[in-house]
């Protein structure tokens, strides 16, 4: 994420990074089952406008989506007719939207409640026979909790992150799955 000088610029900066660097990799190279989690409804609307401008076939669910449309969008995502699902955090909370078959998770920004991610998406991504992937999911979710929690908690240095990642990669017990976040 580029350095911003004021809080007002963070939303624009995040959107620019997403559209200019991540979007092509997420949509063009997608084999399916990619979830983009957007905590803010305003960011969701901004992404929705961007996606419609690109004529991209993407499933989108927000807290204002009707139950019928929510089920239809989720079915299109699960059948890979629409390879990417953009969902708001509040849709997971209030509509109890169940996400299945998630292979890749893109966090548009820090979630308001990291426990929601752990309870609704981690099960969809983790497999019981895949210990290496479970470690990655657990580590990343704990980092999200720390980042959104108290400021006085110790932050892991970049060198420590690299060492942890090397250990997990050395085990070689994970599939092609990923969690990406536009923060830190």
PyMOL commands that set and color helices and strands:
alter all, ss='L'
color gray80, all
select helices_A, chain A and resi 7-27+41-54+67-78+89-94+114-120+122-125+131-148+158-171
alter helices_A, ss='H'
color red, helices_A
select strands_A, chain A and resi 34-38+59-61+84-88+104-107+178-181
alter strands_A, ss='S'
color yellow, strands_A
deselect
rebuild
show_as cartoon
